[in-house]
Amino acid sequence: MNLTSPKVVRDLLERYGLRADKRFGQNFLVEKGYLTKIVEAAGFTPGETVYEVGPGLGTLTRALAEAGAKVVAIEMDRRLEAVYTETLAGLPVQIVWEDALAFDWASVPSQSLFAGNLPYNIATPLITLLLRSSRFRRMVVLVQKEVAVRMTALPGTPEYGLLSLRVQYHAQARRIVDLPPGAFFPPPRVTSSVVCLNPNTKPDHPALFRLIEAAFAQRRKTLLNALKAGGYDPEKVSKALQILNLSPKVRGEALSLQQFEHLLVKIS
């Protein structure tokens, strides 16, 4: 079954009385070349398990399985159950019917692999969950370009923020390729991007990210005022900024991950 054919996808949806559901951010990838790039970037050996979220009609799922992976796909849209009996028949695929944001990612074996065309509406919180779990050695995600740019943004840029720092703390990330709307059916209104993340084994650091969240909660405020609003002692923050040779008027978007880590030490 050629799930990269818009006609096949359209016929399949019609046959099962389905349509892409905006609530789940469903847009089905129908360009084989981009699909191949995702499979290659996942970097698995035959027989390895790859976790996936939002398999849609099973396009990427099939591609991963046909390339030799065992796939565990997390899907919450039960309307697709009958579809999978056709599109994934005979393949080493396990469907877990659950909300990916409620799934116990800590139960996943260490050094696992992840690949997914993520539903747009949960991409950011899901990526955060996956990174915080420390269970993956490689993650390949297809997301809106806007999210991809935020994931890889550097200090001092408008896109730099909490997600950028979360990704930097937990992984090395690179944007592999951008996909035009026409690569999907139905075409979304935005460009998409494939991002490859190679996570490290650093445990989560709640205190650090509470600080970072407070710093970006009100981006237009100075860091001093933003942290004061977040409940931090302004005298300690002011003194720490002096020690770190940072202006009292500096904003959070100007600080690197290392500077936030140093700041936390100074005000703790």
One Martini backbone bead per residue (centre of mass of N, CA, C, O) as a GRO file, in nm:
protein
  268
    1MET     BB    1   0.092   0.038   0.026
    2ASN     BB    2   0.069   0.382  -0.085
    3LEU     BB    3   0.097   0.640   0.158
    4THR     BB    4   0.231   0.867  -0.057
    5SER     BB    5  -0.053   0.885  -0.185
    6PRO     BB    6  -0.307   1.099  -0.205
    7LYS     BB    7  -0.516   0.904  -0.325
    8VAL     BB    8  -0.491   0.678  -0.117
    9VAL     BB    9  -0.557   0.854   0.128
   10ARG     BB   10  -0.832   0.952   0.034
   11ASP     BB   11  -0.961   0.670  -0.001
   12LEU     BB   12  -0.915   0.572   0.287
   13LEU     BB   13  -1.081   0.786   0.430
   14GLU     BB   14  -1.347   0.735   0.280
   15ARG     BB   15  -1.380   0.427   0.345
   16TYR     BB   16  -1.373   0.506   0.676
   17GLY     BB   17  -1.500   0.788   0.738
   18LEU     BB   18  -1.262   1.004   0.723
   19ARG     BB   19  -1.066   1.278   0.872
   20ALA     BB   20  -0.878   1.518   0.942
   21ASP     BB   21  -0.792   1.619   1.276
   22LYS     BB   22  -0.737   1.919   1.428
   23ARG     BB   23  -0.726   1.832   1.728
   24PHE     BB   24  -0.463   1.631   1.639
   25GLY     BB   25  -0.285   1.749   1.409
   26GLN     BB   26  -0.360   1.625   1.117
   27ASN     BB   27  -0.091   1.539   0.885
   28PHE     BB   28  -0.008   1.365   0.595
   29LEU     BB   29   0.260   1.217   0.471
   30VAL     BB   30   0.340   1.222   0.088
   31GLU     BB   31   0.668   1.218   0.085
   32LYS     BB   32   0.913   0.993   0.036
   33GLY     BB   33   1.179   1.149   0.075
   34TYR     BB   34   1.118   1.248   0.367
   35LEU     BB   35   1.069   0.974   0.490
   36THR     BB   36   1.355   0.866   0.443
   37LYS     BB   37   1.502   1.076   0.620
   38ILE     BB   38   1.376   0.986   0.888
   39VAL     BB   39   1.467   0.692   0.888
   40GLU     BB   40   1.772   0.750   0.864
   41ALA     BB   41   1.795   0.935   1.122
   42ALA     BB   42   1.721   0.715   1.335
   43GLY     BB   43   1.946   0.480   1.327
   44PHE     BB   44   1.873   0.180   1.299
   45THR     BB   45   1.865  -0.155   1.361
   46PRO     BB   46   1.768  -0.449   1.301
   47GLY     BB   47   1.517  -0.499   1.564
   48GLU     BB   48   1.471  -0.235   1.666
   49THR     BB   49   1.316  -0.003   1.872
   50VAL     BB   50   1.053   0.232   1.783
   51TYR     BB   51   0.916   0.525   1.880
   52GLU     BB   52   0.577   0.658   1.844
   53VAL     BB   53   0.376   0.952   1.754
   54GLY     BB   54   0.120   0.983   1.557
   55PRO     BB   55   0.068   0.769   1.296
   56GLY     BB   56  -0.203   0.788   1.174
   57LEU     BB   57  -0.206   0.574   0.894
   58GLY     BB   58   0.112   0.455   0.891
   59THR     BB   59   0.349   0.567   0.723
   60LEU     BB   60   0.601   0.568   0.912
   61THR     BB   61   0.554   0.295   1.035
   62ARG     BB   62   0.600   0.133   0.778
   63ALA     BB   63   0.883   0.238   0.709
   64LEU     BB   64   1.019   0.135   0.966
   65ALA     BB   65   0.936  -0.167   0.943
   66GLU     BB   66   1.051  -0.216   0.649
   67ALA     BB   67   1.352  -0.137   0.767
   68GLY     BB   68   1.343  -0.324   1.064
   69ALA     BB   69   1.154  -0.222   1.274
   70LYS     BB   70   1.021  -0.193   1.588
   71VAL     BB   71   0.693  -0.069   1.670
   72VAL     BB   72   0.584   0.188   1.903
   73ALA     BB   73   0.258   0.324   1.898
   74ILE     BB   74   0.108   0.631   1.990
   75GLU     BB   75  -0.255   0.640   2.018
   76MET     BB   76  -0.592   0.813   2.055
   77ASP     BB   77  -0.740   0.744   1.777
   78ARG     BB   78  -0.985   0.504   1.741
   79ARG     BB   79  -1.068   0.540   1.438
   80LEU     BB   80  -0.788   0.382   1.338
   81GLU     BB   81  -0.811   0.078   1.397
   82ALA     BB   82  -0.913  -0.032   1.122
   83VAL     BB   83  -0.683   0.077   0.946
   84TYR     BB   84  -0.445  -0.095   1.073
   85THR     BB   85  -0.542  -0.373   0.964
   86GLU     BB   86  -0.434  -0.273   0.678
   87THR     BB   87  -0.162  -0.089   0.691
   88LEU     BB   88  -0.018  -0.305   0.930
   89ALA     BB   89  -0.016  -0.573   0.814
   90GLY     BB   90   0.241  -0.794   0.924
   91LEU     BB   91   0.374  -0.599   1.122
   92PRO     BB   92   0.607  -0.485   1.380
   93VAL     BB   93   0.335  -0.361   1.554
   94GLN     BB   94   0.250  -0.148   1.834
   95ILE     BB   95  -0.049  -0.035   1.975
   96VAL     BB   96  -0.102   0.247   2.189
   97TRP     BB   97  -0.392   0.350   2.364
   98GLU     BB   98  -0.286   0.682   2.413
   99ASP     BB   99  -0.181   0.955   2.570
  100ALA     BB  100   0.130   1.086   2.532
  101LEU     BB  101   0.112   1.282   2.793
  102ALA     BB  102   0.038   1.007   2.983
  103PHE     BB  103   0.271   0.849   2.931
  104ASP     BB  104   0.525   0.622   3.053
  105TRP     BB  105   0.844   0.709   2.974
  106ALA     BB  106   1.007   0.572   3.214
  107SER     BB  107   0.946   0.268   3.092
  108VAL     BB  108   1.154   0.305   2.892
  109PRO     BB  109   1.422   0.203   2.761
  110SER     BB  110   1.731   0.261   2.754
  111GLN     BB  111   1.841   0.389   2.453
  112SER     BB  112   1.624   0.478   2.278
  113LEU     BB  113   1.396   0.533   2.005
  114PHE     BB  114   1.271   0.819   1.803
  115ALA     BB  115   0.979   0.870   1.580
  116GLY     BB  116   0.790   1.168   1.454
  117ASN     BB  117   0.478   1.303   1.350
  118LEU     BB  118   0.378   1.559   1.520
  119PRO     BB  119   0.138   1.689   1.672
  120TYR     BB  120   0.108   2.023   1.686
  121ASN     BB  121  -0.051   2.051   1.974
  122ILE     BB  122   0.205   1.864   2.134
  123ALA     BB  123   0.506   1.907   2.074
  124THR     BB  124   0.635   2.065   2.309
  125PRO     BB  125   0.547   1.889   2.559
  126LEU     BB  126   0.658   1.623   2.443
  127ILE     BB  127   0.956   1.692   2.412
  128THR     BB  128   0.992   1.751   2.710
  129LEU     BB  129   0.922   1.468   2.814
  130LEU     BB  130   1.137   1.309   2.657
  131LEU     BB  131   1.383   1.457   2.774
  132ARG     BB  132   1.318   1.412   3.083
  133SER     BB  133   1.337   1.092   3.074
  134SER     BB  134   1.621   0.978   2.961
  135ARG     BB  135   1.556   0.729   2.724
  136PHE     BB  136   1.711   0.867   2.477
  137ARG     BB  137   1.952   0.873   2.201
  138ARG     BB  138   1.721   0.932   1.976
  139MET     BB  139   1.547   1.206   1.798
  140VAL     BB  140   1.285   1.227   1.547
  141VAL     BB  141   1.121   1.530   1.440
  142LEU     BB  142   0.807   1.649   1.319
  143VAL     BB  143   0.759   2.001   1.279
  144GLN     BB  144   0.717   2.303   1.307
  145LYS     BB  145   0.928   2.544   1.220
  146GLU     BB  146   0.888   2.722   1.467
  147VAL     BB  147   0.977   2.500   1.667
  148ALA     BB  148   1.255   2.438   1.546
  149VAL     BB  149   1.372   2.722   1.591
  150ARG     BB  150   1.338   2.719   1.900
  151MET     BB  151   1.515   2.465   1.953
  152THR     BB  152   1.783   2.622   1.793
  153ALA     BB  153   1.816   2.872   1.944
  154LEU     BB  154   1.983   3.169   2.028
  155PRO     BB  155   2.098   3.405   2.196
  156GLY     BB  156   1.919   3.711   2.110
  157THR     BB  157   1.670   3.583   1.992
  158PRO     BB  158   1.329   3.571   1.949
  159GLU     BB  159   1.314   3.238   1.979
  160TYR     BB  160   1.438   3.243   2.245
  161GLY     BB  161   1.392   2.996   2.519
  162LEU     BB  162   1.278   2.744   2.700
  163LEU     BB  163   1.306   2.531   2.472
  164SER     BB  164   1.597   2.588   2.397
  165LEU     BB  165   1.712   2.517   2.685
  166ARG     BB  166   1.603   2.236   2.707
  167VAL     BB  167   1.756   2.123   2.466
  168GLN     BB  168   2.046   2.206   2.548
  169TYR     BB  169   2.052   2.045   2.815
  170HIS     BB  170   1.967   1.744   2.680
  171ALA     BB  171   2.092   1.827   2.381
  172GLN     BB  172   2.158   1.776   2.044
  173ALA     BB  173   2.067   1.994   1.767
  174ARG     BB  174   1.920   1.950   1.427
  175ARG     BB  175   1.829   2.076   1.124
  176ILE     BB  176   1.761   1.902   0.831
  177VAL     BB  177   1.458   1.978   0.713
  178ASP     BB  178   1.226   2.131   0.501
  179LEU     BB  179   0.860   2.138   0.465
  180PRO     BB  180   0.615   2.172   0.264
  181PRO     BB  181   0.278   2.164   0.256
  182GLY     BB  182   0.273   1.959  -0.003
  183ALA     BB  183   0.380   1.703   0.179
  184PHE     BB  184   0.073   1.707   0.260
  185PHE     BB  185  -0.233   1.541   0.389
  186PRO     BB  186  -0.339   1.793   0.436
  187PRO     BB  187  -0.234   2.102   0.391
  188PRO     BB  188  -0.083   2.312   0.567
  189ARG     BB  189  -0.004   2.659   0.667
  190VAL     BB  190   0.284   2.535   0.718
  191THR     BB  191   0.601   2.484   0.780
  192SER     BB  192   0.825   2.215   0.813
  193SER     BB  193   1.043   2.009   1.037
  194VAL     BB  194   1.342   1.830   1.080
  195VAL     BB  195   1.459   1.694   1.395
  196CYS     BB  196   1.768   1.613   1.555
  197LEU     BB  197   1.826   1.429   1.860
  198ASN     BB  198   2.102   1.402   2.109
  199PRO     BB  199   2.090   1.282   2.399
  200ASN     BB  200   2.167   1.287   2.719
  201THR     BB  201   2.212   1.194   3.084
  202LYS     BB  202   2.086   1.427   3.213
  203PRO     BB  203   1.916   1.527   3.461
  204ASP     BB  204   1.687   1.688   3.580
  205HIS     BB  205   1.631   2.061   3.662
  206PRO     BB  206   1.398   2.220   3.826
  207ALA     BB  207   1.533   2.482   3.938
  208LEU     BB  208   1.637   2.588   3.668
  209PHE     BB  209   1.348   2.592   3.519
  210ARG     BB  210   1.215   2.789   3.709
  211LEU     BB  211   1.400   3.022   3.642
  212ILE     BB  212   1.352   3.028   3.334
  213GLU     BB  213   1.049   3.068   3.341
  214ALA     BB  214   1.060   3.340   3.490
  215ALA     BB  215   1.239   3.490   3.277
  216PHE     BB  216   0.998   3.427   3.036
  217ALA     BB  217   0.713   3.523   3.137
  218GLN     BB  218   0.832   3.838   3.088
  219ARG     BB  219   1.011   3.942   2.829
  220ARG     BB  220   1.002   4.270   2.861
  221LYS     BB  221   1.146   4.229   3.106
  222THR     BB  222   1.366   4.228   3.315
  223LEU     BB  223   1.523   3.995   3.488
  224LEU     BB  224   1.485   4.117   3.765
  225ASN     BB  225   1.171   4.160   3.741
  226ALA     BB  226   1.092   3.872   3.661
  227LEU     BB  227   1.206   3.734   3.921
  228LYS     BB  228   1.046   3.896   4.122
  229ALA     BB  229   0.767   3.795   4.010
  230GLY     BB  230   0.873   3.483   4.072
  231GLY     BB  231   1.001   3.508   4.389
  232TYR     BB  232   1.270   3.645   4.387
  233ASP     BB  233   1.539   3.791   4.527
  234PRO     BB  234   1.645   4.099   4.426
  235GLU     BB  235   1.914   4.125   4.579
  236LYS     BB  236   2.041   3.860   4.482
  237VAL     BB  237   2.016   3.914   4.181
  238SER     BB  238   2.174   4.179   4.168
  239LYS     BB  239   2.439   4.063   4.278
  240ALA     BB  240   2.473   3.837   4.065
  241LEU     BB  241   2.495   4.020   3.818
  242GLN     BB  242   2.755   4.157   3.905
  243ILE     BB  243   2.935   3.902   3.926
  244LEU     BB  244   2.853   3.830   3.607
  245ASN     BB  245   2.860   4.092   3.434
  246LEU     BB  246   2.558   4.206   3.441
  247SER     BB  247   2.309   4.386   3.360
  248PRO     BB  248   2.026   4.518   3.518
  249LYS     BB  249   1.885   4.526   3.208
  250VAL     BB  250   1.876   4.245   3.149
  251ARG     BB  251   1.758   3.981   2.962
  252GLY     BB  252   1.690   3.650   2.935
  253GLU     BB  253   1.763   3.624   2.618
  254ALA     BB  254   2.088   3.679   2.680
  255LEU     BB  255   2.119   3.406   2.817
  256SER     BB  256   2.282   3.138   2.879
  257LEU     BB  257   2.289   2.839   3.018
  258GLN     BB  258   2.541   2.890   3.193
  259GLN     BB  259   2.436   3.155   3.320
  260PHE     BB  260   2.191   3.029   3.459
  261GLU     BB  261   2.353   2.835   3.634
  262HIS     BB  262   2.515   3.054   3.784
  263LEU     BB  263   2.276   3.214   3.892
  264LEU     BB  264   2.158   2.993   4.071
  265VAL     BB  265   2.398   2.967   4.261
  266LYS     BB  266   2.396   3.272   4.363
  267ILE     BB  267   2.071   3.256   4.471
  268SER     BB  268   2.075   2.989   4.669
   0.00000   0.00000   0.00000
